[in-house]
Amino acid sequence: MRGREFADLKAFAAIVDHGSFARAASQLGVSRSALSQTLRALEARLGARLLNRTTRSVAPTAAGQRLYARLGPLFTELSAAVAEVEHSSDRPVGLLRINMPRMFARSTLAPLLARFHRAHPEIVLDIAAEDAVTDIVSRRFDAGIRIGELLEKDMVAVKLGPELEMYAVASPGYLAECGVPKTPRDLHRHRCVNWRRPSDGSLYRWEFVKDEKEFEVSVQGPLTVTDIELALRAAIDGVGIAYLYHPRLERLIEEGELTRVLAAWSPRFPGTYLYYPSRVRVPATLQAFIAFLREAGVASGGRPKRGTRAG
């Protein structure tokens, strides 16, 4: 339906609602003569008389009554939908879609879900937990969560925690069998767990820093993964050396299941950020989610600095 046709049908419904051209014209903000002309054009286009009108009254014809019976509920529902959007724009209610890495969803968000629901029972969270970098605009997400180095420059970013650090780790049994690498170039003599980027399928070249100089190392090994939990499990079980960030790493090292190597070469990189495309009319649901993360001690603020691109 073209815009003009919609306007003509709305004008017809207003005349029937008010039983008067004058009152309908006042509601619609047009002159009575313009409204009469609109009605005549609609009747000519439909090939049917819709209204019986005299100098004192207006009433729908049989054809007009049938048309109004179908249009009335549609316009009522349309008005209710618009009113609902206007009402909900100022309070957190409805659907909130967020794309985020699986590790963040499991380790950070999952423990907070029940608390968030209690605080905002009218918000429906739709979480897509996936490691591939996605275009949140084209896929109609309200926001995304990614490490800072992977953000588009035109995005609004909210910091979700401190900088992160890459860890090269292996099991004590593997290091006892194969030796401890002293420099990143020693990795060529070791079994390593490769990481395939979910975003483009390429293999991640391990990034290191020494004396403020950055360099990369391509590694070889018996396993390539796109899941961080698989890489961690493989390192614990002695498959080889893994290079990753994981919130359980420090505890696993303290408990003796893993040993860290090449710590002096491991870079720090921008931490995790929540991001969204515009500051204009930020949905109340997203505002509530960001405020909740701040209250929970997860979110702070600031733009990312340059760091590694392990995603």
Backbone hydrogen bonds, N-H to C=O, Kabsch-Sander energy under -0.5 kcal/mol:
donor,donor_aa,acceptor,acceptor_aa,energy
6,F,2,R,-2.0
7,A,3,G,-2.3
8,D,4,R,-2.3
9,L,5,E,-2.3
10,K,6,F,-2.3
11,A,7,A,-2.1
12,F,8,D,-2.3
13,A,9,L,-2.4
14,A,10,K,-2.1
15,I,11,A,-1.9
16,V,12,F,-2.0
17,D,13,A,-2.6
18,H,14,A,-2.2
19,G,15,I,-2.0
20,S,15,I,-0.8
24,A,20,S,-1.7
25,A,21,F,-2.8
26,S,22,A,-1.9
27,Q,23,R,-2.0
28,L,24,A,-2.4
29,G,25,A,-1.1
30,V,25,A,-2.2
35,L,31,S,-2.0
36,S,32,R,-2.3
37,Q,33,S,-2.1
38,T,34,A,-2.1
39,L,35,L,-2.3
40,R,36,S,-2.3
41,A,37,Q,-2.3
42,L,38,T,-2.1
43,E,39,L,-2.5
44,A,40,R,-2.3
45,R,41,A,-2.1
46,L,42,L,-2.3
47,G,43,E,-1.6
48,A,43,E,-1.5
52,N,59,A,-3.7
53,R,51,L,-0.6
54,T,57,S,-2.9
59,A,52,N,-2.4
61,T,50,L,-2.2
65,Q,61,T,-2.9
66,R,62,A,-2.0
67,L,63,A,-2.2
68,Y,64,G,-2.6
69,A,65,Q,-2.2
70,R,66,R,-1.1
71,L,67,L,-2.3
72,G,68,Y,-3.2
74,L,70,R,-0.8
75,F,71,L,-2.6
76,T,72,G,-2.2
77,E,73,P,-2.6
78,L,74,L,-2.3
79,S,75,F,-2.5
80,A,76,T,-2.1
81,A,77,E,-2.3
82,V,78,L,-2.3
83,A,79,S,-2.5
84,E,80,A,-2.2
85,V,81,A,-2.0
86,E,82,V,-2.5
87,H,83,A,-2.5
88,S,84,E,-2.8
89,S,85,V,-1.3
90,D,87,H,-0.9
91,R,88,S,-1.0
93,V,91,R,-1.3
94,G,122,E,-2.9
96,L,124,V,-2.7
98,I,126,D,-2.2
99,N,143,A,-1.8
100,M,128,A,-2.5
105,A,101,P,-2.2
106,R,102,R,-2.5
107,S,103,M,-2.9
108,T,104,F,-2.0
109,L,104,F,-2.2
110,A,105,A,-2.3
112,L,109,L,-2.1
113,L,109,L,-0.8
113,L,110,A,-1.1
116,F,112,L,-2.5
117,H,113,L,-2.4
118,R,114,A,-2.1
119,A,115,R,-1.8
120,H,116,F,-2.5
123,I,120,H,-1.7
124,V,94,G,-3.0
125,L,123,I,-0.7
126,D,96,L,-2.8
127,I,125,L,-0.6
128,A,98,I,-2.6
128,A,126,D,-0.5
129,A,127,I,-0.7
130,E,100,M,-2.3
130,E,128,A,-0.9
136,I,134,T,-1.0
139,R,135,D,-1.8
140,R,137,V,-1.3
141,F,136,I,-3.1
142,D,97,R,-2.1
143,A,97,R,-1.4
144,G,275,Y,-2.5
145,I,99,N,-2.1
146,R,273,Y,-2.2
148,G,271,G,-2.6
150,L,147,I,-1.8
151,L,148,G,-1.5
155,M,152,E,-1.5
156,V,276,Y,-3.0
157,A,155,M,-0.5
158,V,274,L,-3.2
160,L,272,T,-3.3
164,L,269,F,-2.6
166,M,267,P,-1.9
167,Y,244,L,-2.7
168,A,261,V,-0.7
169,V,167,Y,-0.6
169,V,242,A,-2.8
170,A,259,T,-1.8
171,S,235,A,-0.7
175,L,171,S,-2.1
176,A,172,P,-2.2
177,E,173,G,-1.7
178,C,174,Y,-3.1
179,G,175,L,-2.1
186,D,183,T,-1.6
187,L,184,P,-1.7
188,H,185,R,-1.3
189,R,186,D,-2.0
190,H,187,L,-2.0
192,C,220,Q,-1.7
193,V,241,I,-2.9
194,N,192,C,-0.8
194,N,223,L,-2.6
196,R,225,V,-3.0
197,R,195,W,-0.6
197,R,202,S,-3.4
199,S,311,G,-0.6
201,G,197,R,-2.5
204,Y,195,W,-3.2
206,W,204,Y,-0.6
206,W,217,V,-1.8
208,F,215,F,-2.9
209,V,265,W,-2.7
210,K,213,K,-2.4
213,K,210,K,-1.8
215,F,208,F,-2.2
217,V,206,W,-2.3
223,L,192,C,-0.7
225,V,194,N,-2.3
231,A,227,D,-1.7
232,L,228,I,-2.3
233,R,229,E,-2.5
234,A,230,L,-2.5
235,A,231,A,-2.0
236,I,232,L,-2.2
237,D,233,R,-2.2
238,G,235,A,-1.3
239,V,234,A,-2.6
241,I,191,R,-2.7
242,A,169,V,-2.7
244,L,167,Y,-2.5
249,L,246,H,-1.7
252,L,248,R,-2.3
253,I,249,L,-2.4
254,E,250,E,-2.4
255,E,251,R,-2.2
256,G,253,I,-1.1
257,E,252,L,-1.9
258,L,252,L,-1.3
259,T,170,A,-2.9
261,V,168,A,-2.9
265,W,262,L,-1.4
266,S,262,L,-0.6
266,S,263,A,-1.0
269,F,164,L,-2.6
273,Y,146,R,-3.2
274,L,158,V,-2.9
275,Y,144,G,-2.9
276,Y,156,V,-1.9
282,V,279,R,-0.7
287,Q,283,P,-2.4
288,A,284,A,-2.3
289,F,285,T,-1.9
290,I,286,L,-2.6
291,A,287,Q,-2.4
292,F,288,A,-2.2
293,L,289,F,-2.3
294,R,290,I,-2.2
295,E,291,A,-2.4
296,A,292,F,-2.2
297,G,294,R,-1.4
298,V,293,L,-2.8
299,A,293,L,-1.3
300,S,159,K,-3.4
310,A,308,T,-0.5
